[in-house]
Amino acid sequence: MIRPLAEEDRAQTVALLQRAAAQNLYALGNLDAHGFGADFCQFWGSFGDGGELQAVLNRYMAGWVVYGASNADWVGLGNVVDRHPIGAERLQDNPGGVGSFLPYLRRYRARIVEEEELMILDPADFRPDERKIAATVCRATLADLPALVALYADAGDMSRSPAAVERPLRERRMWVAVVEGEICAAALTNAEIKDAAMIGGVFTRPDMRGKGLSQAVVSAISAELLALGKTPTLYWVNPVAGAIYHKLGFHPVGTWRAVRLEKMIG
């Protein structure tokens, strides 16, 4: 049976998603931040005959995350995505019990598939960046919003809308590197729960690369997260970025599979 999840399902939902907490940080963070009642963030569950929760499907706007056991109703979960009026643009394709969720979608297909290395940082492994660089590294505030919107407006694959820049400033955290009064690099958290956080948005202005700014901001935001008892988590595809994260002490824990979807014609 598949049905929308509600507050009385929270304990089962969290317990299932925690089986692969790093892969499910977005779903767990969405649940913490928005609960079950938001129109832009919805949850469905696949239940067995005995009432046990076998899989969770989460929509955040037009992005989808799914995770569950092999005996879940994957076809039914695919139908939820296919029939939803908002549609589907993105899929986090680490479903757990099956190799991919894509075969269960009938109205969508993959346009771009990116497989990235998923890493976490344990406190004992942290090697903070203590080099002296020609920049001030600090936590950003809402006063920095215009400069950050400009930074991410032309950031290629890392580009973000103004609303997506403002959200971590208000709800989570962002660290920046400032050179001669200008923000030249930044890192933020895309999702946070009590004991973990997903770092993302790591971007350095092209003309300022090679100066250690990305390493500095990731080190700073990681230090803050660790001090709060949160395990820093991230994923990467750029080898230069991967080398930076290894230097700081991050280690791989799996693969992060992100899919850009397109609707099939006919």
C-alpha positions in Angstrom: 0.0 0.0 0.0 1.2 3.5 -0.9 -0.1 6.6 0.9 1.0 10.1 1.9 3.0 10.1 5.2 1.8 12.1 8.2 3.2 13.0 11.6 2.3 9.7 13.1 4.7 8.1 10.6 7.7 10.2 11.6 9.4 7.6 13.8 9.2 4.9 11.1 10.2 7.3 8.4 13.3 8.5 10.3 14.3 5.0 11.2 14.2 3.8 7.6 16.0 6.8 6.2 18.7 6.6 8.9 19.7 3.2 7.5 21.7 5.2 4.9 21.9 8.6 6.6 24.5 10.1 4.3 22.5 9.2 1.1 19.3 10.4 2.7 20.4 13.7 4.2 18.2 15.7 1.9 15.1 13.8 2.8 16.0 13.8 6.5 16.7 17.5 6.3 13.5 18.2 4.5 11.6 16.3 7.1 13.3 18.3 9.9 12.8 21.6 8.3 9.3 21.3 6.8 7.6 18.3 8.3 4.7 16.6 6.5 2.4 19.5 5.9 4.2 21.7 3.3 2.7 21.9 -0.2 6.2 22.2 -1.8 7.6 19.3 0.3 5.7 16.0 0.4 6.3 12.4 1.6 4.8 9.1 0.5 5.4 5.7 2.0 5.2 2.1 0.7 3.9 -0.2 3.4 3.9 -4.0 3.7 0.9 -6.2 4.6 1.9 -5.9 8.3 2.0 -2.1 8.3 5.8 -1.9 8.2 7.2 1.0 6.2 9.3 -0.3 3.3 10.2 2.8 1.3 9.9 6.6 1.4 9.5 8.9 -1.5 10.1 12.7 -0.9 9.3 15.5 -3.3 10.9 19.0 -2.8 9.5 21.2 -5.5 10.4 19.4 -8.7 13.2 17.3 -7.1 12.6 13.7 -5.9 14.4 11.4 -3.4 13.5 7.8 -2.9 14.9 5.1 -0.6 13.6 1.7 0.6 13.9 -2.1 0.7 13.8 -4.5 -2.2 10.3 -5.6 -1.4 8.8 -2.1 -1.6 6.2 -1.3 -4.2 8.6 0.4 -6.6 6.1 0.4 -9.5 3.6 2.2 -7.3 6.1 4.8 -6.2 7.0 5.4 -9.8 3.4 6.1 -10.5 3.3 8.7 -7.8 6.1 10.6 -9.6 4.6 10.0 -13.1 1.2 11.4 -12.1 2.2 14.3 -9.9 1.1 17.7 -11.4 4.3 19.5 -10.4 6.4 17.1 -12.5 9.9 15.9 -12.0 13.1 17.6 -13.0 15.7 16.0 -10.7 16.1 12.6 -9.1 18.5 11.5 -6.4 18.9 7.9 -7.6 20.2 6.0 -4.6 17.1 4.0 -3.8 18.7 1.3 -1.7 16.8 -1.9 -2.4 16.9 -1.6 -6.2 19.8 -0.6 -8.5 18.0 2.4 -9.9 14.5 4.1 -9.7 14.6 5.0 -13.4 13.1 1.8 -14.7 9.9 2.5 -12.6 9.3 5.8 -14.3 7.1 5.7 -17.3 6.7 9.4 -18.2 10.3 10.5 -17.5 13.8 9.4 -18.7 17.3 10.5 -17.8 18.7 13.5 -19.6 21.9 13.7 -17.6 23.2 11.1 -15.1 26.1 12.2 -12.8 27.8 9.6 -10.5 29.8 11.4 -7.8 31.8 10.2 -4.8 30.0 10.6 -1.5 32.3 11.5 1.5 32.0 12.2 5.2 34.4 13.7 7.7 34.9 12.1 11.0 36.1 14.3 13.8 39.3 12.3 14.4 40.3 12.6 10.8 39.8 16.3 10.4 42.9 18.1 9.2 41.9 21.8 9.2 43.4 24.2 6.7 45.9 26.3 8.7 47.7 27.9 5.8 48.0 31.6 5.6 46.1 32.9 2.6 45.5 36.4 1.4 41.8 36.4 2.4 39.5 36.8 5.4 37.4 33.7 6.0 34.2 34.3 7.9 30.6 33.2 8.2 28.3 35.1 5.8 25.3 37.1 7.0 22.2 38.5 5.2 24.1 41.7 4.6 26.2 39.7 2.2 23.2 38.6 0.1 23.6 40.9 -2.9 27.3 40.0 -3.3 26.5 36.3 -3.0 23.7 36.5 -5.5 26.2 38.1 -7.9 28.8 35.4 -7.1 26.4 32.5 -7.9 24.7 34.1 -10.8 27.4 33.1 -13.2 28.8 30.0 -11.4 28.2 27.4 -14.2 26.9 24.2 -12.7 27.0 25.8 -9.3 24.7 28.7 -10.2 21.9 29.3 -7.8 18.8 31.5 -7.9 18.6 34.4 -5.4 16.1 32.5 -3.3 18.5 29.5 -3.2 21.3 31.8 -2.1 19.1 33.4 0.6 17.8 30.2 2.1 21.1 28.9 3.7 21.8 32.4 5.0 18.5 32.4 6.8 18.0 28.7 7.7 21.5 27.1 7.8 24.9 28.5 7.3 27.4 29.8 4.7 31.1 30.6 4.9 33.0 32.9 2.5 36.5 34.1 1.6 36.8 37.8 1.2 39.7 39.4 -0.7 40.1 43.2 -0.8 36.5 43.6 0.3 35.0 41.2 -2.3 33.5 37.8 -1.7 35.5 35.5 -4.0 34.6 32.0 -2.7 31.8 30.4 -0.7 30.6 27.1 0.8 27.2 26.4 2.4 25.0 23.6 3.8 22.2 22.4 1.6 20.6 20.3 4.4 21.2 19.8 8.1 19.9 17.4 10.7 20.8 17.0 14.4 24.0 15.0 13.8 25.0 15.6 10.1 25.0 18.2 7.4 25.4 18.3 3.6 28.0 20.8 2.3 27.4 22.2 -1.2 27.7 25.3 -3.3 31.5 25.2 -3.1 32.5 27.8 -5.6 35.5 30.1 -6.2 35.4 32.9 -8.7 37.4 31.8 -11.8 40.0 34.6 -11.6 40.7 33.7 -8.0 41.3 30.0 -8.3 44.5 28.3 -7.3 44.8 30.5 -4.2 43.4 28.0 -1.6 40.1 29.8 -1.1 37.8 26.7 -1.6 39.9 24.7 0.8 39.7 27.5 3.3 35.9 27.9 3.2 35.3 24.1 3.3 37.6 23.8 6.2 35.9 26.6 8.1 32.4 25.3 7.6 33.5 21.8 8.5 35.0 23.0 11.7 31.8 24.8 12.7 29.7 21.7 11.9 32.0 19.4 13.9 31.9 21.8 16.9 28.1 21.4 16.7 28.3 17.6 16.7 27.3 17.4 13.0 29.1 15.1 10.6 30.1 17.0 7.4 29.0 15.2 4.3 29.6 16.1 0.6 29.8 14.7 -2.9 32.0 15.7 -5.8 32.8 15.0 -9.4 35.7 17.5 -10.1 39.0 15.8 -9.3 40.5 19.1 -8.1 37.6 19.4 -5.5 38.1 15.7 -4.5 41.8 16.3 -3.8 40.9 19.3 -1.5 38.4 17.2 0.4 40.9 14.3 0.9 43.4 16.8 2.3 40.9 17.9 4.9 40.3 14.3 6.0 37.1 13.4 4.2 36.8 9.7 3.2 34.5 8.0 0.7 31.4 6.1 1.9 29.6 5.4 -1.4 28.3 6.8 -4.6 26.0 9.8 -5.1 23.9 9.4 -8.3 22.1 12.5 -9.5 19.8 12.5 -12.5 18.4 15.3 -14.6 15.0 14.2 -16.0 13.1 15.0 -19.1 9.5 14.2 -19.9 8.9 11.6 -22.6 6.9 12.7 -25.7 3.8 10.7 -26.4 
